[in-house]
Amino acid sequence: RGAGVAFARRRLVAMNSSSDIPALDEEAAAALEHGQYRRVRGVPERPENKETDIYITRNSSAATYVRRIRRLLHHKNLKQVTVHGLGAAMEHTVRIALRIKEFFGDTVQISPRTSSEVVVDSLEPVTGTGDHLDPSFAMRIKSAIHITIKRTTSAP
């Protein structure tokens, strides 16, 4: 599975625009709709994880992330932290950044930027459907937000 996903990502990166992203072919789409494939949701590739990068999910509480960011900026004396949110976690990410801004006030500056991330899902044939289907892949584009929280002066 790993080699196929890597190939699909390389192929997508080689393409120039999002309109060139190959759609699921009609046969595979019909098989997916009729329950012959099971979609295994993929996750986007992350660069090497640094202490200053925090990936927000909807599974953890905002308070947990806020404590972690405060600890990094105040106790570890880091100059900046970047919080990343993907898809449905984008709103959660913005709320967390605003809570940090509220706590630190004018001693921090927040700089948001958005992007689109490629996610490669595996389509695995469901056993017992009678058809002999090969595993396949489907690509999705998901919105993301990256908010850099940078200390401008000493934190409280």
C-alpha positions in Angstrom: 0.0 0.0 0.0 2.8 2.5 0.9 4.4 2.3 -2.5 1.1 3.0 -4.3 0.3 6.0 -2.1 3.8 7.4 -2.7 3.5 6.9 -6.4 0.0 8.6 -6.4 1.4 11.6 -4.5 4.4 11.9 -6.8 2.1 11.8 -9.8 -0.1 14.5 -8.3 2.8 16.7 -7.4 4.0 16.5 -11.0 0.7 17.9 -12.2 0.5 21.7 -12.6 -3.0 22.5 -11.5 -5.8 21.1 -9.3 -8.0 20.7 -12.3 -5.6 18.0 -13.6 -6.2 15.8 -10.5 -7.4 12.5 -11.8 -11.0 11.7 -10.8 -12.0 8.2 -9.7 -12.8 6.3 -12.9 -16.5 5.5 -13.5 -16.0 1.8 -12.9 -14.3 2.3 -9.6 -16.8 5.0 -8.5 -19.7 2.6 -9.3 -18.0 -0.2 -7.4 -17.4 2.1 -4.4 -21.1 3.2 -4.5 -22.3 -0.4 -4.6 -20.2 -1.5 -1.6 -17.6 -3.4 -3.5 -14.8 -1.2 -2.3 -14.2 0.1 1.2 -12.6 3.6 1.5 -9.8 3.8 3.9 -9.3 7.5 4.6 -5.7 8.7 4.2 -3.9 11.4 6.0 -1.8 14.1 4.3 1.9 13.9 4.5 3.5 16.0 7.2 6.9 17.5 7.1 9.3 16.4 9.8 7.5 17.2 13.1 9.2 20.0 15.0 8.5 21.0 18.6 7.1 24.3 17.3 4.5 22.6 15.0 1.2 21.6 16.6 -1.4 19.7 14.6 -4.9 20.3 15.8 -7.6 17.7 15.7 -11.1 17.8 16.9 -10.5 14.9 19.3 -8.5 16.8 21.9 -9.9 19.7 23.9 -8.9 23.3 23.2 -7.7 23.7 26.7 -5.1 21.0 26.2 -3.7 22.7 23.1 -3.8 26.2 24.8 -1.8 24.8 27.8 0.7 23.3 25.4 1.2 26.5 23.4 1.4 28.6 26.5 4.1 26.3 27.9 6.1 26.5 24.7 5.9 30.2 24.4 6.3 31.1 28.1 8.1 28.4 29.9 10.3 27.1 27.0 10.8 30.6 25.8 10.3 29.8 22.1 9.9 32.7 19.8 7.1 31.2 17.7 4.7 28.2 17.3 2.7 27.2 14.3 -0.7 25.5 14.7 -2.1 23.5 11.8 -5.7 22.6 11.2 -7.1 20.4 8.4 -10.7 20.3 7.2 -13.2 20.3 10.1 -10.5 21.1 12.6 -9.9 24.5 11.0 -12.5 26.3 13.1 -11.0 24.6 16.3 -7.6 25.8 15.2 -8.7 29.4 14.8 -10.4 29.4 18.2 -7.3 28.1 19.9 -5.1 30.8 18.2 -7.6 33.5 19.4 -7.5 32.2 22.9 -3.7 32.4 22.9 -3.9 35.9 21.5 -6.4 36.8 24.3 -4.1 35.4 27.0 -0.8 37.0 25.7 -2.4 40.2 24.4 -0.1 42.5 22.4 3.0 40.3 23.2 2.1 37.9 20.4 1.2 38.4 16.7 -0.9 35.8 14.9 -0.4 35.3 11.1 -2.8 32.9 9.4 -2.4 31.3 6.0 -4.5 28.8 4.1 -3.6 26.0 1.8 -5.0 22.9 0.1 -3.7 19.5 1.1 -3.7 16.4 -1.0 -5.1 13.3 0.8 -4.8 9.9 -0.9 -7.4 7.4 0.2 -7.1 3.6 -0.3 -9.9 1.8 -1.9 -9.8 -1.8 -0.7 -12.0 -4.5 -2.3 -14.6 -5.9 0.0 -14.3 -9.6 0.3 -17.3 -11.7 -0.6 -18.7 -9.4 -3.3 -17.9 -12.0 -6.0 -15.9 -9.6 -8.1 -12.1 -9.7 -8.2 -11.2 -6.1 -7.9 -7.7 -4.7 -7.6 -7.0 -2.2 -4.8 -7.2 1.4 -6.0 -6.6 4.9 -4.8 -8.7 8.1 -4.8 -7.4 11.6 -4.2 -9.1 14.3 -2.3 -8.2 18.0 -1.7 -8.8 19.3 1.8 -8.6 22.9 3.0 -6.0 23.6 5.8 -5.1 26.6 7.9 -1.6 27.3 9.4 -1.4 30.0 12.0 1.9 31.2 13.2 1.9 32.6 16.7 5.0 34.8 17.2 6.1 36.5 20.3 6.8 40.2 19.8 8.0 41.0 23.3 8.3 39.2 26.6 5.3 37.0 27.5 3.4 37.5 30.7 
